[in-house]
Each structure stands twice: as C-alpha cells, then as structure tokens.
C-alpha cells in the first residue's frame, strides 16, 4: 500500500473545544460590554488568538492599548486552559478513532496541523497523542491559515511531499490553506460553508475504510 501524509486540524475535527473558546471569549467580551453570540464565534474559526481578540473588539468598536490586549489574551488563555484541563477521552468526536486506527494499522503518516497553542496537552488528555507522527501547532508557525505554512511544515516533518497530502479541516481558512498547498482538502462540517473542499462530510462517522483506501491508492 502507498504511504501518504494525513494531516488533521484539531478543533472541530479531533475534538470540539469550540465551546471552551467561546465561553472564555464571551467572558472577556461581557466585561467590555460587547455582545458576543454563537454566530459571532463562527468568525473566529481557524483564527489565531490575537486576531480573534481584534475581531471581538471590532464587533464593539472598542479601542484598546497593546497592554490591555496582552492582558486580555493572557486571561482568556488561562480561562481556556482551566477548562481543557478536565478533558477526557469521551470528548473525542465521533468517527475519529476508527479513522486513526485504520491509518495507523495501514502504516500511514499522521500529523496534526492546528492554530491552537495547546494542541499537545489536549491530545494527551484525550489519549490520542501517540497516533500522531508529527505535530505542528500555533507555537511553530508565523502565518495563520489560509496561509498553508502549518500544513506544509507538517508534511515536511512527516518526510512527505506537500502535493497530494490529505487534510481534514472544519474551517474555510483551513480548507483554503490545504488547496493553496495543492493538498487534498476534506471539509468536515456544513458543505455549504466548506464548498471549496474537494470532499465534504458532516463528520468523520461518514468516512469509511473504502474511502480512506481510495485516498491512499490514488
């Protein structure tokens, strides 16, 4: 069997920590008198922490010094870290384990490519860290998606070419990053939103071994 590079985003693909991010950002927004809804939270998908804060401040037309921004970023992350500290294996999204098991069993290369700076502790807490041959997270990159840096670095760490690598993503920016890098983009979520992806699935439960085998052999 051929060997390919399979690269996974974290939030919304492996686990769903979106609610923890949302609650932490909402706490900051409420303190600043900014309305921050679940719909607003969609604007932050696949976006760095610094850019997320700028978006929230923009929603309320709030001007802030760099000192204040730095303080709020630290507070948000500390709040988020307290939440994810209690994560367990039952927070792995449905369908993830069969996909990882199949890829590992068939000697495929697996990497994580995420904007999260907390990817490693999350993977460790939910018990899947050992499935990944390489991890590239927000600590390792300069440019945020849709810049393909995170995925290109992941492929490099796997010792595999970027072209033809396979990326699982739930955010538009992530799908675009995969496409820019000439990788196979697989959108996980609403097809209407992720229509730029080569393949679309609502979640990983819809991905069967036949489809994975096709990805490996083509």
Secondary structure, 3 states (H helix, E strand, C coil): CCCCEEEECCECCCECCHHHHHHHHHHHHHHCCCCCCHHHHHHHCCCCHHHHHHHHHHHCCCCCCHHHHHHHHHHHHHHHHHHHCCCCHHHECCCHHHHHHHHHHCCCEEEEECCCCCHHHHHHHHCCHHHCCEEECCCCCCCCCCCCHHHHHHHHHHCCCCCCCEEEECCHHHHHHHHHCCCEEEEECCCCCCCCCCEEECCHHHCCHHHHHHHHHC
